[in-house]
Amino acid sequence: MLSALVTPWFPLCMGAALACWPASPTRLQAAVEPPTIFRVPDAWAVLRWLLPTAAAAFLAGAGGAIAAGVLTLAWHQERKAHRRTATDIDLATHTATALRTMVSELRSGAHPVTAAEAAAEVVPPLSGDLRALATSARLDGELKAPAIPQLATAWTLAKRHGLPLAEVLQSTHRDAEATLTFARRTRAKLAGPRASAAVLTGLPALCVLLGEVMGASPLQVLTKSTPGQVLLVVGSILLWAGTAWCRALTGRVQLQ
């Protein structure tokens, strides 16, 4: 029994270490958060991966430990995908607000640099890029904005061809508003399929509980027998594959 518990610890620890590896920052995070060279992983970030695995290994053996690790990975990926979607919508909202503010300032007779500084005051998450744009425009330098490239592109286009900046930004603002509206509608329409996928993912656990209530003792089979341990691992992998497939389908819809 001791060897069965010790054997899976090395691959499980390696999997937990890979799962805790920091992901690439989004454009909004790159604009808001200062760059960091190296950050020591938080102790809680490691424990929240190891505790479910350790508890499952103690209660359900090696198969339970592997299943807990796989299901924890699936939960983490779902949570990260949800955060990424929310971050993209927040970025689109901030971009539309900044463009609308600049258009209003320009139509009231303000200089483009002043308009960019006013937008930086209105939209703090994008203030770094907006102030950098204002500084580059004041020094007649190259206009760059990693978080809001459409603003830098429109500004450069107007400057290069002598076009009214207010008119160019108005067109860019309409595109940004259309993109934001589409993203919000798509997220609302996908709420139902995502809820259905979550319910289907939880059905196996519900079936196990119903089996225990009916006296079939499925937990005894899953934790005390070799075929049950294998089925536990295979079932958790299939659940992870199902959640990954749902994320791929919804992500494809959002990109269209």
N, C-alpha and C positions, 0 to 999 in steps of 0.2 A: 504493500500500500504506500509506503514511504517513497519507494522508487517511482511509483506512478505519479505521485504529487510533484517530485523534484524534476522529472524528465521534461515536462513542458515549460518549465520556468524560463529557460534561456530564450527560446523563440518568443515567448510572451513578453519578456522584458524588452527584447529587440523590437517587437511590434509596437509596444508602448512608447519606446524612445522615438521611433519613426513617426508615430501619430502625434507626438508632442513637438515635432519639428516645425518651426515657425513658417507660416505660409507667406507668399509674396503679398506685399501691401497693395490695396486698391488705390485708385487715383485720388480718392478723397482722403484716405489715410496718409498717402504720401504728401498731400498738400497741407494737412492739419498737423500730423505728428512729426516731430523732429527726427532726422535719420539717426539710427543707432548702429554702431559697429558690432557689438556683441552684448547679449543680455543673458544672464544666468537664468535657467528655467526656474519658475516658481515651484516651491515644494508642493503646494496644493495642486498645481497642474499635473505633477507626476503622480501624486497620491490618488487623484480622482480617476486615473487610469488603472493603478495597481490595486486599489481597494476592492472594486467589484471582482477582479480576477482572483485575488486572494480569498475573498469570501466564497466565491463559487468553487474554488479548488478545495476548500475545507468542507463544503457542504455536498458537492456533487462530483468530486474527483477531477481527474485530468480533463475529461470531456467537458465538464462544466466550466473549468477554467478557460479552455479554448473558446467555448461558446460565449462566455462572458466577455472575453477580449474582443471577439468579432462583433458582438452586439454593441459594445461600447464604442468601437470604431464606427459602426453604422450611425449611432446616435450623434457622435461628434461631427461626422460628415454632413448629416442633415442639419444640424445646428449651424455649421459654417456656411452651408448653402443659403439658409434663411437669412443669416447676417449679411451675406454678400448681396442678396437681392435687396434687402432694406438699405444697404449702403449705396447701391446704384441708384435707387429711387431718390434717396436724400441728395446725392450728387446732382441728379437731374433737376431736382427742385431748387437747389442753391444756384445752379447755373442759370435757370430761367429767371430767378429773382434778380441775379446780378445783371443779366442782359436787360431786363425790364427797367431796372434802376438807371443803368447807363443811358438807355434810349430816352428816358424821361429827362435826365439831366442835360443831354445833348440838345434835345428839342427846346429846352428852356434857355439855351444859349451858353451853356457851360463848356469849358475846354475839355477835350477828351481825357486829359490827365486828371482834371478835377472830377470828371464823371467817374473815372475808375476809382479814385480815392473815396468818392461818395458811396460807390457800390461796395467797397471794402468795409466801410462802416456798417452798411446794412446787412452784409453777409459775412459774419466773422469767420466761418469755416474756410472761406476762399479768400480771406483778406491777404494772405501771403502772396498768392499768385497775382491778385489784382494790384497790390502795391508794387510788386516786381514789374508788372506791365507798365504801370504809371512811371516808374523810375526809368525803365528802358525807353519809353516814349519821350520822356523829358530829355534824356541824353542822346536821343536819336540812335538807339541801339536796336539789336534784333529782338523782336517781340516773341516771347515764349511763355507758355502757361501749361504745365503738365496736367493740372486738374481741369482746366477749361480750354482745351486746344481750339475749340470752335471760335472763341472770342479772339484769341491771338491770330487765327487765320483770317477772320473777318477784318480785324484792325489792319493787318498787313496788306490785305487786298485793297482796302480803301486808301491806304497810304500810297501804295504802289501805283494805282491807276487814278488817283485824284477823285475818288468817289465820295459822296457824303457819308460820313461814318454812321450817322443816325439811321439812314436808309438801309445800309448794309447790316447793321446790328438789329434792325427791326425784322429783317428777313431771317436772320439767325435766331432771333427770339421766337419767331413763329415756329421754326423747325424744332427748337428746344421744347416749346410747349406741346407740340404734337408728339414728340418722343416721350415726354413725361405722361401725357394722357394715355398713350398706347401702353406704356409700362404699367400704369395703375390699373387700367382695364384688364390687361393680361393677368396681372397678379390676382385681381378679384375673380376672374373667370376660372383660374387654376386653383382657387381655394377649395372648391368642391372635390376635384380629383385628388388633391393632396390629402384632404381629410379622409377620403375613401381609402387611399393607400395606407394611411396611418391605422385605420380600423383593421384592414386586412393584415397588416403587419402584427397587430396585437392579437389576432384570432388564435394563433397556436398556443399562446400562453393561457388564453381563456379556455381553450379546449382541454389543456392539461388540468386546469382547476376544476372544470366540470367532471373530468374523469376521476379526480380525487374525491369529489363529492359523491359520485355514483359508486365508489368503492372499487374502481378498476386499478387503482394504485399505479398510475403511469410514472410518477416520480420515483417509485421504487425500481421500476424497470430502467429508467433513464440514468439513475445514479449508481445502481448496484450491479448492473450487468454490462458486459462488453458490447453487445449489440446496441444496448441503450445509449452507451457513451458515444458510439459511432453515430447513431442517429441524432444525438444531441449536437454533435459537431456539424454534421451535414445539414441539419435543419437551420442552425445559426448562419451557416454560409449561404444557404438559399435565401434566408431573410435579408442578409446584407446585399446579395445580388439583386433582390427585388427592389430594395430601396435605391440602389445605384441606378437601376433601370428606370425607375420613376423619375429620378432626378435628371437623367439624360433626356427623357421624353419631354418633361416640362422645360428644361433648358433649351431644347430645340425649338419649342413653341415660342419661347421668349425671344429667341434670336430672329425669328421669321418676321 
